[in-house]
Every structure is written in structure tokens, then in C-alpha cells.
Amino acid sequence: MLARISCPAKTATQSGRAKSERWLLQYEQEAAREIDPLMGWTSSGDMNQQVKLWFDTKEEAIAYAERRGLAYRVDEPRPIGRKTVVYSDNFKSSRIGQWTH
């Protein structure tokens, strides 16, 4: 049973950093999902797919996996490489470049 430890990125609808500072341990899918022929629902016999464990630090998540004897992999978060753009920067006296409006 393989566990994945990651620090999820914030969703597009979030303006804050909620849930993006914590680490998540999830189990990888072991059995394929199947479609119920009568109702058309997607189901799986693997109950570990429903387990999500949150930790404050990566070290706590790794320690938990090692205590339980779980094989794990750590997905490091990508660094945020975007510069913060502020509307008031359009009107700076030290602005470089032509006005576009």
C-alpha cells in the first residue's frame, strides 16, 4: 500500500492560504474503479481511497507513515514564481514603460 504525502495548492476560488500550509497523506488507488451496471454509479472496493489525513508539517506526516510501516512518496510543492501585481502600480511616478490606456 503506497501513501502519497503532499502539500496541496490553494484552489482557484481561494484568496487566502487556507489548507495550503498543511500536509496531506492519501493512499494511492490499488483497485480500479468499476461502473455499476444497474445504476451507473462509479464504485470501488478500496476503502483506503476515502482516507485523508492532515498534518501540520511534512515531518509529522513522514513519521506517521514510518510508524505504520507504509511505503510513501513525498510530492514537494512547486515554489510560487509569480510576482504580485497591484493596481496602484499603474500610477507610480517611477513606472517604466508607456501608458497603455
N, C-alpha and C positions, 0 to 999 in steps of 0.2 A: 504494500500500500504506500503510494508516494504522496507526500504532502507538499503543497506549494506555499511559500511564505513570501508575501509581497506587501508593498505599501501602495494601496490604490490611489490613483489620481482623482482629483475632485471632478464631479460631474459638470457638464456644461451649464446647468442651471444654478450652480452654487456660486455665490460671490465670495464666500469665506473659505477657510481651510478646514472645515469640519470633516472628520473622518479621513483626512489625508495625512495626518500626523501619526496615526496608529498603524500597526502592522496586522495583517490578516493571514491566518493559516486556514487553508482549504485543502480538502483531499481531491486528488485527481480522479477523473472518471475511470472506473475499472470495467464496467459493463456498458455496452452500447444501449442507447435508449431505443425503445420499440413503440410502435403505434398500436393502440388497442383497436382490433378490427371492428368491434361493435360501436364504440363511441367516438373513436378517432383521437382519443387523448394520447399524449406522449407520456410514457411511463418508464420507470427503471427499477430494477431490483436492488440497486446500490444505494443504501440509505446514507452512506457517508457523504454523498454529494450535497446533502442538506446541512451539513455541519460547517459553521463558520465561527472561528474563534478569533477574537480581537485581543491584541496585546499592545501595551504602551511602547515597548521597544523591540527591536529586532532580536536582541539577545534573549529576551524573555521567550519569544516565540521559538527560537532555536533550542533553548534549554528545555522547553516543554516537549518538543519533538524528540530530543535525545532521551529524556526521561521515559517517554512512551515507547522508545525503540523504533520510531518512524523514520523511514528514508525521506529526505526532504531536499528541496532545492529553493534557493533564495533568488527572487527576482528583484534586483535593485531598482529603485525609481530613477527615471531619467531626470537630469537636472533641468530646471526651468531656464530656458535660454531666451526668453522674451523680455524686452525692455518695457517697462511700464510707461504708457503714453498718457499724458494728462492734457486735458483740453486747454488749460491756461497756457501751455507751452506754445500755442499758436500765436500768442500775443506778446511773447518775450521780446525785449529790446535787443537781446543778444542772438536772436534767431538767425540761422544761416540758411540762405536759400530764398527763393522768390515766394511771394504770396500766391496761393493758387485759387483764391476766391475774391 
